[in-house]
Amino acid sequence: MASASYAIGVRTRFRNTLEPELKNGKEQLKCDVEEPALIDSVAKCMEKVESQTEKLVLCMEGNDEEEIDGIISTDCDLCFFGMKIYIELKQFKKKLVQEMLQK
């Protein structure tokens, strides 16, 4: 099993990757673009954050429960926001395709 410090580092890397992707996705929703290219990227980053959170919690088993609850809470909030942006991007893409087919 990986050490807690390694798991923290990997989790942080994926969290740091996901946050800018979510901001980019939110910006994509504000403008007219042919097709949002971030949909797959957001989904992959969310999966990786969830995976690394699980690994970190396993490494920290028996440690401070409040710290573990805080980690789970912040990661869940980030992934919830990620899922919201992901769904909006998918709906936006579907709307664009429908509009293109009507023209």
C-alpha positions in Angstrom: 0.0 0.0 0.0 1.3 3.5 -0.9 2.4 5.8 1.9 0.1 8.7 2.9 2.5 11.4 1.8 2.6 9.8 -1.7 -1.2 9.5 -1.9 -1.6 13.1 -0.7 0.8 14.3 -3.5 -1.0 12.3 -6.2 -4.4 13.5 -5.0 -3.3 17.1 -4.9 -1.9 16.8 -8.5 -5.3 15.6 -9.8 -7.2 18.2 -7.7 -5.0 20.9 -9.1 -5.6 19.6 -12.7 -9.4 19.3 -12.2 -10.0 22.8 -10.8 -8.7 24.7 -13.9 -10.6 22.3 -16.2 -13.8 23.1 -14.4 -13.2 26.9 -14.7 -12.5 26.4 -18.4 -15.7 24.3 -18.8 -17.7 27.0 -17.0 -16.2 29.6 -19.4 -17.0 27.4 -22.4 -20.7 27.5 -21.3 -20.7 31.3 -21.6 -19.7 31.5 -25.2 -20.7 30.1 -28.5 -18.2 27.4 -29.5 -18.5 24.6 -32.0 -18.0 21.9 -29.5 -16.7 21.9 -25.9 -13.4 20.0 -25.9 -13.3 19.7 -22.1 -16.0 17.1 -21.5 -13.7 14.0 -21.6 -10.9 15.9 -19.6 -13.3 16.8 -16.8 -14.6 13.3 -16.6 -11.1 11.7 -16.4 -10.0 14.2 -13.8 -13.0 13.6 -11.6 -12.4 9.8 -11.8 -8.8 10.3 -10.8 -9.6 12.7 -7.9 -12.2 10.1 -6.5 -9.7 7.3 -6.9 -6.9 9.2 -5.1 -9.2 10.3 -2.3 -10.1 6.6 -1.7 -6.4 5.7 -1.6 -5.5 8.5 0.7 -8.3 7.6 3.1 -7.1 4.0 3.2 -3.5 5.2 3.9 -4.7 7.5 6.7 -6.9 4.8 8.3 -6.8 5.2 12.1 -5.6 8.8 11.9 -7.5 12.0 12.8 -11.1 11.4 11.8 -11.8 15.2 11.4 -8.9 15.5 8.9 -10.2 12.5 6.9 -13.8 13.9 7.0 -12.4 17.3 5.7 -10.6 15.6 2.9 -13.6 13.6 1.8 -15.9 16.7 2.1 -13.7 19.0 0.0 -13.1 16.3 -2.6 -16.8 15.4 -2.8 -17.7 19.1 -3.2 -15.1 19.4 -6.0 -16.4 16.3 -7.8 -20.0 17.4 -7.3 -19.2 20.7 -9.0 -17.3 18.7 -11.7 -20.3 16.6 -12.3 -22.5 19.7 -12.6 -20.1 21.2 -15.2 -19.8 17.9 -17.0 -23.6 17.6 -17.4 -23.9 21.2 -18.5 -21.2 20.7 -21.1 -22.9 17.5 -22.4 -26.2 19.3 -22.7 -24.5 22.3 -24.4 -22.9 20.0 -26.9 -26.2 18.2 -27.6 -27.9 21.6 -28.1 -25.1 22.7 -30.5 -25.4 19.5 -32.5 -29.2 19.9 -32.7 -28.8 23.5 -33.9 -26.3 22.5 -36.5 -28.6 19.7 -37.8 -31.5 22.2 -38.1 -29.4 24.6 -40.4 
